[in-house]
Amino acid sequence: MARLDLATTALCVTALTALAATGCSDPPAPPARVGMVLDLGPPSDTALGACGTGTQSSFSVGQSLPTATAPGEPTTSGQDGVNVTCTIKGKSSGYSVSARIESPLVNVSLGASVPRRGVGAGEFSANIPSASRNLYTRQCEFHTDAPPLIAGKGEIHTTFRCINAQQPSVPGTACNLSGVLVLLRCQEE
């Protein structure tokens, strides 16, 4: 009889330990969300030719597009062919933002140092499969200087302007890039 009680007690302790281990874990983080409008224009450097983008010069991601005055309705990563990974690290001067956005029309990678309110700097690359274009520049400004634009823990709502984004495979051509970006639920560090 004592043997059965010891076995039953051991089984109960094991079950409670397993339940406690699984019951206390954090739920998975919700997926990141993105809203973006990206416009391509002629380069600032008049010595460079325009980087032909086919018939389309504006690309967007989001269910309701963001503007400088409203975040719109961003798309959740994993929906509508959109995948986004982003990290926003808090630092004394503001935030370090990195993101990779993949969508059916345009793929974007960016890195920037952005103040909570003000103007930050960074780099931006855009791959436009329909036009066979890969553009890159380190000359970008990210603006969070007028409400509701803001950088904060896990999120950013910013306008951006990048000059002379060049395509290495087509020397002597470039585009200026501009638009609005909203990232929500980014990984925080």
Secondary structure, DSSP 8 states (H G I E B T S, - for coil): -HHHHHHHHHHHHHHHHHHHHHHTS-------EEEEEEEEE--SSTTSEE---TT--EEEESSB---SS---B-EETTSTT-EEEEEEEEETTEEEEEEEEE-SS-EEEEEEEE-SSSEEEEEEEEEEGGGTEEEEEEEEEEE--STT-EEETTEEEEEEEEEEEE-TTSTTEEEEEEEEEEEES-EE-
